[in-house]
Amino acid sequence: MTLIKSISGIRGTIGGPVGEGLTPFDIVKFTAAYGAWINNNTPSNEPKKVVLGRDARISGPMAHLVTGTLMGMGIDIIDVGLSTTNS
């Protein structure tokens, strides 16, 4: 599966070449863009927080890349771990 970028997010198969599969590089790149958006759109006197959850797939622990990237950008993370969605 190629990397799909749309208004609803990014999806792809873990691994493969950068830009084609969902690689650690891609995860950090898209997370950093989101972190920059948060930093640019949150007033300086307000805390910057993101709630992060993951599913049970084997790739779920890659969420640590998201956590580390956002924390490095000064954003607090509320990690809820394994989570379900309500569709």
VMD Tcl script that builds the backbone (N, CA, C; Angstrom):
set m [mol new atoms 261]
animate dup $m
set s [atomselect $m all]
$s set {name element resname resid chain x y z} {
  {N N MET 1 A 0.846 -1.178 0.000}
  {CA C MET 1 A 0.000 0.000 0.000}
  {C C MET 1 A 0.889 1.238 0.000}
  {N N THR 2 A 0.609 2.160 -0.896}
  {CA C THR 2 A 1.380 3.391 -0.920}
  {C C THR 2 A 0.915 4.309 0.197}
  {N N LEU 3 A 1.738 5.293 0.501}
  {CA C LEU 3 A 1.411 6.261 1.537}
  {C C LEU 3 A 0.280 7.153 1.037}
  {N N ILE 4 A -0.813 7.203 1.804}
  {CA C ILE 4 A -1.973 8.004 1.430}
  {C C ILE 4 A -2.047 9.199 2.367}
  {N N LYS 5 A -2.059 10.398 1.775}
  {CA C LYS 5 A -2.161 11.643 2.545}
  {C C LYS 5 A -3.461 12.317 2.147}
  {N N SER 6 A -4.313 12.573 3.132}
  {CA C SER 6 A -5.583 13.232 2.838}
  {C C SER 6 A -5.996 14.100 4.010}
  {N N ILE 7 A -7.122 14.759 3.884}
  {CA C ILE 7 A -7.633 15.630 4.936}
  {C C ILE 7 A -7.892 14.862 6.230}
  {N N SER 8 A -8.155 13.564 6.114}
  {CA C SER 8 A -8.463 12.762 7.301}
  {C C SER 8 A -7.222 12.147 7.941}
  {N N GLY 9 A -6.052 12.399 7.386}
  {CA C GLY 9 A -4.835 11.892 8.009}
  {C C GLY 9 A -3.924 11.201 7.014}
  {N N ILE 10 A -3.010 10.405 7.539}
  {CA C ILE 10 A -2.102 9.636 6.699}
  {C C ILE 10 A -2.283 8.158 7.009}
  {N N ARG 11 A -2.166 7.351 5.987}
  {CA C ARG 11 A -2.289 5.906 6.140}
  {C C ARG 11 A -1.263 5.242 5.239}
  {N N GLY 12 A -0.794 4.103 5.654}
  {CA C GLY 12 A 0.138 3.372 4.819}
  {C C GLY 12 A 0.601 2.113 5.515}
  {N N THR 13 A 1.308 1.310 4.767}
  {CA C THR 13 A 1.898 0.098 5.302}
  {C C THR 13 A 3.239 0.462 5.930}
  {N N ILE 14 A 3.513 -0.095 7.097}
  {CA C ILE 14 A 4.769 0.194 7.790}
  {C C ILE 14 A 5.933 -0.359 6.980}
  {N N GLY 15 A 6.942 0.470 6.794}
  {CA C GLY 15 A 8.150 0.051 6.100}
  {C C GLY 15 A 8.171 0.484 4.646}
  {N N GLY 16 A 9.182 0.032 3.940}
  {CA C GLY 16 A 9.345 0.403 2.543}
  {C C GLY 16 A 10.120 1.691 2.404}
  {N N PRO 17 A 10.233 2.159 1.174}
  {CA C PRO 17 A 10.979 3.393 0.936}
  {C C PRO 17 A 10.285 4.614 1.538}
  {N N VAL 18 A 11.088 5.602 1.952}
  {CA C VAL 18 A 10.544 6.847 2.492}
  {C C VAL 18 A 9.630 7.476 1.446}
  {N N GLY 19 A 8.453 7.905 1.876}
  {CA C GLY 19 A 7.491 8.525 0.975}
  {C C GLY 19 A 6.559 7.543 0.300}
  {N N GLU 20 A 6.899 6.252 0.350}
  {CA C GLU 20 A 6.029 5.235 -0.253}
  {C C GLU 20 A 5.318 4.423 0.818}
  {N N GLY 21 A 6.063 3.958 1.816}
  {CA C GLY 21 A 5.477 3.272 2.957}
  {C C GLY 21 A 5.454 4.250 4.122}
  {N N LEU 22 A 4.936 3.820 5.237}
  {CA C LEU 22 A 4.916 4.670 6.433}
  {C C LEU 22 A 6.142 4.309 7.261}
  {N N THR 23 A 7.198 5.086 7.084}
  {CA C THR 23 A 8.477 4.818 7.742}
  {C C THR 23 A 8.633 5.704 8.983}
  {N N PRO 24 A 9.582 5.386 9.859}
  {CA C PRO 24 A 9.842 6.268 11.001}
  {C C PRO 24 A 10.122 7.703 10.571}
  {N N PHE 25 A 10.837 7.886 9.470}
  {CA C PHE 25 A 11.113 9.233 8.966}
  {C C PHE 25 A 9.807 9.965 8.650}
  {N N ASP 26 A 8.894 9.281 7.969}
  {CA C ASP 26 A 7.605 9.891 7.626}
  {C C ASP 26 A 6.811 10.244 8.880}
  {N N ILE 27 A 6.826 9.357 9.863}
  {CA C ILE 27 A 6.084 9.606 11.110}
  {C C ILE 27 A 6.612 10.863 11.797}
  {N N VAL 28 A 7.924 10.983 11.904}
  {CA C VAL 28 A 8.520 12.159 12.544}
  {C C VAL 28 A 8.227 13.411 11.724}
  {N N LYS 29 A 8.317 13.321 10.401}
  {CA C LYS 29 A 8.076 14.480 9.536}
  {C C LYS 29 A 6.651 15.011 9.701}
  {N N PHE 30 A 5.664 14.122 9.637}
  {CA C PHE 30 A 4.272 14.556 9.752}
  {C C PHE 30 A 3.947 15.007 11.178}
  {N N THR 31 A 4.533 14.344 12.159}
  {CA C THR 31 A 4.321 14.751 13.553}
  {C C THR 31 A 4.906 16.132 13.807}
  {N N ALA 32 A 6.089 16.398 13.276}
  {CA C ALA 32 A 6.721 17.709 13.453}
  {C C ALA 32 A 5.887 18.803 12.794}
  {N N ALA 33 A 5.293 18.503 11.659}
  {CA C ALA 33 A 4.421 19.486 11.001}
  {C C ALA 33 A 3.203 19.772 11.879}
  {N N TYR 34 A 2.629 18.733 12.469}
  {CA C TYR 34 A 1.492 18.915 13.374}
  {C C TYR 34 A 1.909 19.707 14.612}
  {N N GLY 35 A 3.068 19.385 15.168}
  {CA C GLY 35 A 3.575 20.119 16.323}
  {C C GLY 35 A 3.802 21.589 16.010}
  {N N ALA 36 A 4.319 21.880 14.815}
  {CA C ALA 36 A 4.521 23.274 14.408}
  {C C ALA 36 A 3.181 23.992 14.309}
  {N N TRP 37 A 2.177 23.303 13.784}
  {CA C TRP 37 A 0.841 23.899 13.697}
  {C C TRP 37 A 0.314 24.219 15.091}
  {N N ILE 38 A 0.467 23.270 16.026}
  {CA C ILE 38 A 0.019 23.504 17.406}
  {C C ILE 38 A 0.733 24.716 17.993}
  {N N ASN 39 A 2.055 24.749 17.850}
  {CA C ASN 39 A 2.832 25.855 18.421}
  {C C ASN 39 A 2.464 27.200 17.796}
  {N N ASN 40 A 2.149 27.209 16.516}
  {CA C ASN 40 A 1.813 28.460 15.835}
  {C C ASN 40 A 0.380 28.911 16.085}
  {N N ASN 41 A -0.484 28.011 16.540}
  {CA C ASN 41 A -1.899 28.333 16.689}
  {C C ASN 41 A -2.397 28.293 18.129}
  {N N THR 42 A -1.493 28.150 19.073}
  {CA C THR 42 A -1.858 28.158 20.490}
  {C C THR 42 A -1.269 29.403 21.132}
  {N N PRO 43 A -2.105 30.212 21.781}
  {CA C PRO 43 A -1.560 31.404 22.450}
  {C C PRO 43 A -0.450 31.017 23.434}
  {N N SER 44 A 0.543 31.871 23.540}
  {CA C SER 44 A 1.711 31.550 24.363}
  {C C SER 44 A 1.380 31.353 25.835}
  {N N ASN 45 A 0.265 31.909 26.305}
  {CA C ASN 45 A -0.100 31.756 27.713}
  {C C ASN 45 A -0.939 30.502 27.970}
  {N N GLU 46 A -1.241 29.733 26.933}
  {CA C GLU 46 A -2.022 28.502 27.106}
  {C C GLU 46 A -1.110 27.281 27.005}
  {N N PRO 47 A -1.394 26.243 27.810}
  {CA C PRO 47 A -0.586 25.024 27.705}
  {C C PRO 47 A -0.856 24.315 26.380}
  {N N LYS 48 A 0.154 23.675 25.893}
  {CA C LYS 48 A 0.037 22.910 24.648}
  {C C LYS 48 A 0.013 21.436 25.018}
  {N N LYS 49 A -1.114 20.769 24.765}
  {CA C LYS 49 A -1.268 19.361 25.131}
  {C C LYS 49 A -1.892 18.579 23.992}
  {N N VAL 50 A -1.482 17.327 23.868}
  {CA C VAL 50 A -2.045 16.410 22.884}
  {C C VAL 50 A -2.361 15.106 23.600}
  {N N VAL 51 A -3.551 14.570 23.350}
  {CA C VAL 51 A -3.913 13.249 23.860}
  {C C VAL 51 A -3.543 12.247 22.774}
  {N N LEU 52 A -2.782 11.222 23.153}
  {CA C LEU 52 A -2.292 10.239 22.194}
  {C C LEU 52 A -2.759 8.846 22.593}
  {N N GLY 53 A -3.372 8.147 21.665}
  {CA C GLY 53 A -3.768 6.757 21.867}
  {C C GLY 53 A -3.287 5.936 20.687}
  {N N ARG 54 A -3.326 4.639 20.831}
  {CA C ARG 54 A -2.901 3.750 19.743}
  {C C ARG 54 A -3.776 2.521 19.735}
  {N N ASP 55 A -3.683 1.761 18.647}
  {CA C ASP 55 A -4.438 0.514 18.569}
  {C C ASP 55 A -3.519 -0.662 18.895}
  {N N ALA 56 A -4.035 -1.862 18.769}
  {CA C ALA 56 A -3.292 -3.049 19.210}
  {C C ALA 56 A -2.410 -3.665 18.133}
  {N N ARG 57 A -2.320 -3.038 16.976}
  {CA C ARG 57 A -1.467 -3.603 15.927}
  {C C ARG 57 A -0.003 -3.635 16.375}
  {N N ILE 58 A 0.749 -4.494 15.750}
  {CA C ILE 58 A 2.153 -4.691 16.121}
  {C C ILE 58 A 2.963 -3.402 15.965}
  {N N SER 59 A 2.526 -2.512 15.098}
  {CA C SER 59 A 3.245 -1.250 14.884}
  {C C SER 59 A 2.880 -0.186 15.915}
  {N N GLY 60 A 1.936 -0.459 16.803}
  {CA C GLY 60 A 1.481 0.523 17.792}
  {C C GLY 60 A 2.579 1.181 18.604}
  {N N PRO 61 A 3.596 0.441 19.033}
  {CA C PRO 61 A 4.659 1.079 19.817}
  {C C PRO 61 A 5.423 2.164 19.064}
  {N N MET 62 A 5.243 2.262 17.750}
  {CA C MET 62 A 5.884 3.353 17.013}
  {C C MET 62 A 5.312 4.704 17.438}
  {N N ALA 63 A 4.249 4.683 18.232}
  {CA C ALA 63 A 3.698 5.926 18.781}
  {C C ALA 63 A 4.743 6.659 19.619}
  {N N HIS 64 A 5.771 5.958 20.072}
  {CA C HIS 64 A 6.840 6.622 20.834}
  {C C HIS 64 A 7.553 7.669 19.981}
  {N N LEU 65 A 7.580 7.453 18.669}
  {CA C LEU 65 A 8.164 8.466 17.784}
  {C C LEU 65 A 7.347 9.753 17.834}
  {N N VAL 66 A 6.031 9.605 17.885}
  {CA C VAL 66 A 5.137 10.757 17.972}
  {C C VAL 66 A 5.347 11.467 19.310}
  {N N THR 67 A 5.367 10.690 20.380}
  {CA C THR 67 A 5.563 11.255 21.715}
  {C C THR 67 A 6.871 12.039 21.794}
  {N N GLY 68 A 7.955 11.428 21.377}
  {CA C GLY 68 A 9.265 12.076 21.461}
  {C C GLY 68 A 9.349 13.336 20.616}
  {N N THR 69 A 8.767 13.295 19.426}
  {CA C THR 69 A 8.808 14.456 18.541}
  {C C THR 69 A 8.042 15.627 19.150}
  {N N LEU 70 A 6.821 15.370 19.617}
  {CA C LEU 70 A 6.009 16.449 20.183}
  {C C LEU 70 A 6.598 16.978 21.482}
  {N N MET 71 A 7.109 16.083 22.332}
  {CA C MET 71 A 7.737 16.536 23.572}
  {C C MET 71 A 8.949 17.411 23.271}
  {N N GLY 72 A 9.712 17.037 22.252}
  {CA C GLY 72 A 10.866 17.827 21.859}
  {C C GLY 72 A 10.497 19.211 21.354}
  {N N MET 73 A 9.237 19.378 20.960}
  {CA C MET 73 A 8.741 20.671 20.480}
  {C C MET 73 A 8.033 21.446 21.586}
  {N N GLY 74 A 8.121 20.950 22.828}
  {CA C GLY 74 A 7.543 21.651 23.965}
  {C C GLY 74 A 6.066 21.397 24.189}
  {N N ILE 75 A 5.557 20.301 23.652}
  {CA C ILE 75 A 4.134 19.969 23.787}
  {C C ILE 75 A 3.994 18.823 24.778}
  {N N ASP 76 A 3.084 18.989 25.741}
  {CA C ASP 76 A 2.830 17.938 26.723}
  {C C ASP 76 A 1.969 16.848 26.095}
  {N N ILE 77 A 2.258 15.602 26.466}
  {CA C ILE 77 A 1.535 14.458 25.930}
  {C C ILE 77 A 0.760 13.773 27.045}
  {N N ILE 78 A -0.489 13.492 26.787}
  {CA C ILE 78 A -1.299 12.654 27.667}
  {C C ILE 78 A -1.453 11.340 26.911}
  {N N ASP 79 A -0.656 10.349 27.296}
  {CA C ASP 79 A -0.629 9.061 26.591}
  {C C ASP 79 A -1.631 8.117 27.244}
  {N N VAL 80 A -2.703 7.809 26.526}
  {CA C VAL 80 A -3.729 6.913 27.069}
  {C C VAL 80 A -3.481 5.462 26.671}
  {N N GLY 81 A -2.401 5.196 25.928}
  {CA C GLY 81 A -2.049 3.835 25.563}
  {C C GLY 81 A -3.058 3.208 24.618}
  {N N LEU 82 A -3.326 1.913 24.820}
  {CA C LEU 82 A -4.290 1.220 23.974}
  {C C LEU 82 A -5.659 1.854 24.104}
  {N N SER 83 A -6.252 2.201 22.982}
  {CA C SER 83 A -7.535 2.893 22.991}
  {C C SER 83 A -8.425 2.325 21.902}
  {N N THR 84 A -9.707 2.498 22.077}
  {CA C THR 84 A -10.643 2.129 21.017}
  {C C THR 84 A -11.238 3.400 20.432}
  {N N THR 85 A -11.802 3.262 19.259}
  {CA C THR 85 A -12.494 4.394 18.660}
  {C C THR 85 A -13.982 4.100 18.639}
  {N N ASN 86 A -14.744 5.128 18.563}
  {CA C ASN 86 A -16.199 4.998 18.503}
  {C C ASN 86 A -16.629 5.422 17.109}
  {N N SER 87 A -17.004 4.466 16.278}
  {CA C SER 87 A -17.324 4.829 14.899}
  {C C SER 87 A -18.773 5.005 14.642}
}
mol reanalyze $m
mol bondsrecalc $m
mol representation Tube
mol addrep $m
